[in-house]
């Protein structure tokens, strides 16, 4: 089944030799001038140059972003392996979660008979 081509479809599936042959025919028929071809080639070269400049700028931007990342000084505390007081939000959240999950001793010496410890609570003193 043949695909319908639209007027905006500008891509051609032809070889470079075939394209050169078509250009010679169009120039010979007066439908295309050498200036049209050279202008198209100049536009192509300009586009390639602009793309390379944009790529270089992106690469420089990525490198400078890495360079702008502040380097933390090694403090005596960090050298000695003592945990710094600063915690990321994720670390704080984990610490809070772990503290919630630890069983708390009951008021009566941590006998384990309280409801919180998994016991029935029978025999607990109230007061």
C-alpha positions as CSV (number, residue, x, y, z in Angstrom):
1,X,0.0,0.0,0.0
2,X,1.4,3.3,-1.0
3,X,1.7,6.0,1.6
4,X,0.2,9.4,0.8
5,X,2.7,12.2,1.0
6,X,1.8,15.5,2.4
7,X,3.2,18.8,1.0
8,X,4.9,19.4,4.3
9,X,6.7,16.0,4.1
10,X,10.2,17.2,3.1
11,X,12.3,14.1,3.6
12,X,13.4,12.0,0.6
13,X,14.7,8.5,0.7
14,X,17.3,8.8,-2.1
15,X,21.0,8.1,-2.2
16,X,23.6,10.8,-2.4
17,X,24.4,9.9,-6.0
18,X,20.8,10.1,-7.0
19,X,20.4,13.5,-5.3
20,X,23.4,14.8,-7.1
21,X,21.9,13.6,-10.4
22,X,18.6,15.2,-9.6
23,X,20.4,18.5,-8.8
24,X,22.1,18.4,-12.2
25,X,18.8,17.8,-14.0
26,X,17.1,20.6,-12.1
27,X,19.9,23.1,-12.8
28,X,20.0,22.0,-16.5
29,X,16.2,22.6,-16.8
30,X,16.6,26.1,-15.2
31,X,14.3,25.1,-12.3
32,X,17.2,25.5,-9.8
33,X,20.2,27.7,-9.9
34,X,23.7,27.1,-8.5
35,X,23.0,29.9,-6.1
36,X,20.0,28.0,-4.7
37,X,22.2,24.9,-4.1
38,X,25.1,26.9,-2.5
39,X,22.6,28.8,-0.3
40,X,21.1,25.6,0.9
41,X,24.6,24.2,1.7
42,X,25.4,27.4,3.6
43,X,22.2,27.1,5.6
44,X,23.1,23.5,6.4
45,X,26.6,24.5,7.5
46,X,25.2,27.3,9.7
47,X,22.8,24.9,11.3
48,X,25.6,22.4,12.1
49,X,27.7,25.2,13.5
50,X,24.9,26.5,15.7
51,X,24.1,23.0,17.0
52,X,27.8,22.5,17.9
53,X,27.9,25.8,19.7
54,X,24.7,24.9,21.7
55,X,26.2,21.5,22.5
56,X,29.4,23.1,23.7
57,X,27.4,25.5,25.8
58,X,25.5,22.6,27.4
59,X,28.7,20.8,28.1
60,X,30.3,23.9,29.7
61,X,27.1,24.4,31.7
62,X,27.3,20.9,33.1
63,X,30.9,21.2,34.0
64,X,30.5,24.6,35.6
65,X,27.5,23.3,37.6
66,X,29.7,20.5,39.0
67,X,32.4,23.1,39.7
68,X,29.9,25.3,41.5
69,X,29.0,22.4,43.9
70,X,30.5,23.5,47.2
71,X,33.0,21.1,48.6
72,X,32.6,20.5,52.3
73,X,35.6,21.0,54.5
74,X,36.7,17.9,56.5
75,X,36.2,18.9,60.1
76,X,37.9,17.3,63.1
77,X,34.5,15.8,64.0
78,X,34.2,14.1,60.6
79,X,37.8,12.9,60.7
80,X,37.3,11.3,64.0
81,X,34.2,9.5,62.8
82,X,31.8,11.2,65.2
83,X,28.3,11.5,63.7
84,X,27.5,15.1,62.8
85,X,24.4,16.7,64.2
86,X,23.1,17.6,60.8
87,X,20.7,15.1,59.3
88,X,19.0,15.1,56.0
89,X,15.1,15.1,56.0
90,X,15.2,11.4,55.0
91,X,17.6,10.6,57.9
92,X,15.4,12.5,60.4
93,X,12.3,10.7,59.2
94,X,14.1,7.3,59.5
95,X,15.2,8.2,63.1
96,X,11.7,9.2,64.1
97,X,10.3,6.0,62.6
98,X,12.8,3.9,64.5
99,X,12.1,5.7,67.8
100,X,8.4,5.0,67.3
101,X,9.0,1.3,66.7
102,X,11.1,0.7,69.8
103,X,9.1,-0.7,72.7
104,X,8.9,1.7,75.6
105,X,9.4,0.3,79.1
106,X,6.3,0.4,81.2
107,X,5.9,2.4,84.5
108,X,6.6,-0.6,86.7
109,X,10.1,-1.5,85.8
110,X,9.6,-3.1,82.4
111,X,8.2,-6.4,83.6
112,X,6.7,-7.0,80.1
113,X,3.2,-7.7,81.6
114,X,1.6,-4.5,80.3
115,X,-0.5,-4.3,77.2
116,X,2.1,-2.2,75.4
117,X,4.6,-5.1,75.9
118,X,2.2,-7.7,74.5
119,X,1.0,-9.0,77.8
120,X,-2.6,-9.2,78.9
121,X,-2.2,-6.4,81.5
122,X,-3.6,-8.7,84.2
123,X,-2.2,-8.0,87.7
124,X,-1.2,-4.5,86.9
125,X,-1.4,-2.0,89.6
126,X,-3.5,1.0,89.0
127,X,-2.7,4.1,90.7
